[in-house]
Amino acid sequence: MMNFLEGEVIYLNKPYGMSSFGALARIRYLISKKIGVKRVKTGHAGTLDPLATGVLILCTGKKTKELDKMLYHSKEYTATLQLGATTPSFDREHTVDHTYPTAHITRELIEETLKQFVGEIQQVPPEYSAVKIDGKRAYKLKRKGETVELKPKTLKIDEIELTGFAPLTKQMSIRVVCSKGTYIRALARDIGKALGSGAFLQTLCRTRLGEVSIDDCITMEDFSEWLERVTSPCSHEPH
């Protein structure tokens, strides 16, 4: 039987459209209600954008002390990019603000261009991100109409693979293995520029965080049923 007050680790497949904090708050509420406490201590490792899905690690109780270690694990993502346009947030949260030529883009050009993103690269985080500027979140400043200037960060892309390209719609799919601090939205922006066009994220899924795969994760829909099993006295569910 799991002891959430003492400390447990939960692997969640975060649903589309929900913030990481929103997912955490929902899980915390369900656990607290189930075990009859006002508020069980809960934290999460590695924030996912609301429009992204996939692996989100949650910890309760004393296990929250291990969250910092989890942030340094490598991550794997799958993403779909729309070429020929950009949005202010580099994903579908905002509408298209600029369009670009795409007639010159071929599968061969994409595969050649992706090679320049492998290894250590410099990346400017998205202006609509949780990066702090003088203690304030960049996205909050942007939403107030303020100018945001972010500095490039060094990060590492271990692998980047083109998994699909549709010449008619100019959509491409990639698989990326990368270090902490990588913004796939910013990578989409930079790939678009490198192709002599523009790009923004259509879909994004974190398929792995450290050793945790998306196949190890519980969906939000199945969580209540899972919680019932792991808190019942006769449960033999592995931790």
For each residue, the residues with C-beta under 8 A, 3 or more apart:
1: 230 231 232 233 235
2: 8 230 231 235 237 239
3: 6 7 8 61
4: 7 8 31 35 40 60 61 231
5: 35 37 40 60 61
6: 3 61 62
7: 3 4 59 60 61 62 63 64
8: 2 3 4 59 60 61 63 239
9: 57 58 59 63 66 239
10: 27 57 58 59 60 218
11: 55 56 57 58 212 216 217 218
12: 23 27 55 56 57 58 217 218 219 220 223
13: 53 54 55 56 214 217 218 219 220
14: 18 20 23 48 52 53 54 55 56 220
15: 18 23 53 219 220
16: 50 51 52 53
17: 50 51
18: 14 15 22 23 26 50 220
19: 22 23 50
20: 14 23 24 44 47 48 56
21: 24 25 44
22: 18 19 25 26 50
23: 12 14 15 18 19 20 26 27 44 56 58 220
24: 20 21 27 28 42 43 44 58
25: 21 22 28 29
26: 18 22 23 29 30 220
27: 10 12 23 24 30 31 42 58 223
28: 24 25 31 32 39 40 42
29: 25 26 32 33
30: 26 27 33 34 223 224 227
31: 4 27 28 34 35 40 42 60 227
32: 28 29 35 37 38 39 40
33: 29 30 36
34: 30 31 227 228 231
35: 4 5 31 32 40 231
36: 33
37: 5 32 40
38: 32
39: 28 32
40: 4 5 28 31 32 35 37 60 61
41: 60 61 64
42: 24 27 28 31 58 59 60 64
43: 24 58 59 64 67
44: 20 21 23 24 47 56 57 58 59 67
45: 56 57 58 59 67 70 71 209
46: 55 56 57 70 71 75 180 206 209
47: 20 44 130
48: 14 20 52 53 54 56 206
49: 52 91 93 185 204
50: 16 17 18 19 22 93
51: 16 17 91 92 93 201 204
52: 14 16 48 49 184 204 205 206
53: 13 14 15 16 48 204 205 206
54: 13 14 48 77 204 205 206 207 214 217
55: 11 12 13 14 46 206 207 208 209 212 213 214 216 217
56: 11 12 13 14 20 23 44 45 46 48 206 217
57: 9 10 11 12 44 45 46 67 70 209 212
58: 9 10 11 12 23 24 27 42 43 44 45
59: 7 8 9 10 42 43 44 45 63 64 66 67
60: 4 5 7 8 10 31 40 41 42 63 64
61: 3 4 5 6 7 8 40 41 64
62: 6 7 65
63: 7 8 9 59 60 66
64: 7 41 42 43 59 60 61 67
65: 62 68
66: 9 59 63 69 70
67: 43 44 45 57 59 64 70 71
68: 65 71 72
69: 66 72
70: 45 46 57 66 67 73 209 210
71: 45 46 67 68 180
72: 68 69 180
73: 70 180 209 210 211
74: 158 177 178 179 208 210
75: 46 177 178 179 180 182 206 208 209 210
76: 175 176 177 178 206 207 208
77: 54 175 176 178 184 204 205 206 207
78: 163 173 174 175 176 203 204 205 207
79: 173 174 176 184 188 201 202 203 204 205
80: 171 172 173 201 202 203 204
81: 171 172 173 174 188 191 192 199 200 201 202
82: 85 169 170 171 199 200 201 202
83: 100 102 105 170 171 172 192 195 197 198 199
84: 99 100 101 102 170 197 198 199
85: 82 96 98 99 100 198 199 200
86: 90 96 97 98 100 189 192 198 199 200
87: 90 91 92 93 94 95 96 97 200
88: 94 97 127 128 142
89: 93 94 126 127 128 185
90: 86 87 126 128 185 186 188 189 200 201
91: 49 51 87 94 185 188 200 201 202 204
92: 51 87 200 201 202
93: 49 50 51 87 89 128
94: 87 88 89 91 97 128
95: 87
96: 85 86 87 99 200
97: 86 87 88 94
98: 85 86 198
99: 84 85 96 198
100: 83 84 85 86 192 196 197 198
101: 84 104 196 197
102: 83 84 105 170 197
103:
104: 101 109 196
105: 83 102 109 110 170 195 196 197
106: 109 110 167
107: 110 111 162 165 167
108: 111 112
109: 104 105 106 112 113 195
110: 105 106 107 113 114 162 165 172 195
111: 107 108 114 115 162
112: 108 109 115
113: 109 110 116 117 191 194 195
114: 110 111 117 118 160 161 162 174 191
115: 111 112 118
116: 113 194
117: 113 114 121 157 160 187 190 191 194
118: 114 115 157 158 159 160
119: 156 157
120: 154 155 156
121: 117 154 155 156 157
122: 152 153 154
123: 152 153 155 182 183 186 187 190
124: 150 151 152 153 186
125: 129 131 138 150 153 183 186
126: 89 90 129 138 183 185 186 189
127: 88 89 138 139 142 148 150
128: 88 89 90 93 94 138 139 142
129: 125 126 137 138 139 150 183 185
130: 47 137 138 139
131: 125 137 138 150
132: 135 136 137 138
133: 136 137 138 141 148 149 150
134:
135: 132
136: 132 133 140 141
137: 129 130 131 132 133 140 141
138: 125 126 127 128 129 130 131 132 133 141 142 148 150
139: 127 128 129 130 142 143
140: 136 137 143 144
141: 133 136 137 138 144 146 148
142: 88 127 128 138 139 145 146 148
143: 139 140
144: 140 141
145: 142
146: 141 142
147:
148: 127 133 138 141 142
149: 133
150: 124 125 127 129 131 133 138
151: 124
152: 122 123 124
153: 122 123 124 125 181
154: 120 121 122
155: 120 121 123 178 179 180 181 182
156: 119 120 121 178 179
157: 117 118 119 121 160 176 177 178 179 182 187
158: 74 118 177 178 179
159: 118 175 176 177
160: 114 117 118 157 174 175 176 177
161: 114 174 175 176
162: 107 110 111 114 165 172 173 174
163: 78 173 174 175
164: 171 172 173
165: 107 110 162 171 172 173
166: 169 170 171 172
167: 106 107 170
168:
169: 82 166
170: 82 83 84 102 105 166 167
171: 80 81 82 83 164 165 166 202
172: 80 81 83 110 162 164 165 166
173: 78 79 80 81 162 163 164 165
174: 78 79 81 114 160 161 162 163
175: 76 77 78 159 160 161 163 207
176: 76 77 78 79 157 159 160 161 182 184 187
177: 74 75 76 157 158 159 160
178: 74 75 76 77 155 156 157 158 182 184
179: 74 75 155 156 157 158 182
180: 46 71 72 73 75 155
181: 153 155
182: 75 123 155 157 176 178 179 186 187
183: 123 125 126 129 186 187
184: 52 77 79 176 178 187 188 201 204
185: 49 89 90 91 126 129 188 189 200 201 204
186: 90 123 124 125 126 182 183 189 190
187: 117 123 157 176 182 183 184 190 191
188: 79 81 90 91 184 185 191 192 199 200 201
189: 86 90 126 185 186 192 193 198 199 200
190: 117 123 186 187 193 194
191: 81 113 114 117 187 188 194 195 199
192: 81 83 86 100 188 189 195 197 198 199 200
193: 189 190 196 197 198
194: 113 116 117 190 191
195: 83 105 109 110 113 191 192 199
196: 100 101 104 105 193
197: 83 84 100 101 102 105 192 193
198: 83 84 85 86 98 99 100 189 192 193
199: 81 82 83 84 85 86 188 189 191 192 195
200: 81 82 85 86 87 90 91 92 96 185 188 189 192
201: 51 79 80 81 82 90 91 92 184 185 188 204
202: 79 80 81 82 91 92 171
203: 78 79 80
204: 49 51 52 53 54 77 78 79 80 91 184 185 201
205: 52 53 54 77 78 79 214
206: 46 48 52 53 54 55 56 75 76 77 209 214
207: 54 55 76 77 78 175 213 214
208: 55 74 75 76 211 212 213 214
209: 45 46 55 57 70 73 75 206 212
210: 70 73 74 75
211: 73 208
212: 11 55 57 208 209 216 217
213: 55 207 208 216 217
214: 13 54 55 205 206 207 208 217
215:
216: 11 55 212 213
217: 11 12 13 54 55 56 212 213 214
218: 10 11 12 13 222 223 226
219: 12 13 15 222 223
220: 12 13 14 15 18 23 26 223
221:
222: 218 219 225 226
223: 12 27 30 218 219 220 226 227
224: 30 227 228
225: 222 228 229
226: 218 222 223 229 230 237
227: 30 31 34 223 224 230 231
228: 34 224 225 231 232
229: 225 226 232 235 237
230: 1 2 226 227 235 237
231: 1 2 4 34 35 227 228 235
232: 1 228 229 235
233: 1
234:
235: 1 2 229 230 231 232
236:
237: 2 226 229 230
238:
239: 2 8 9
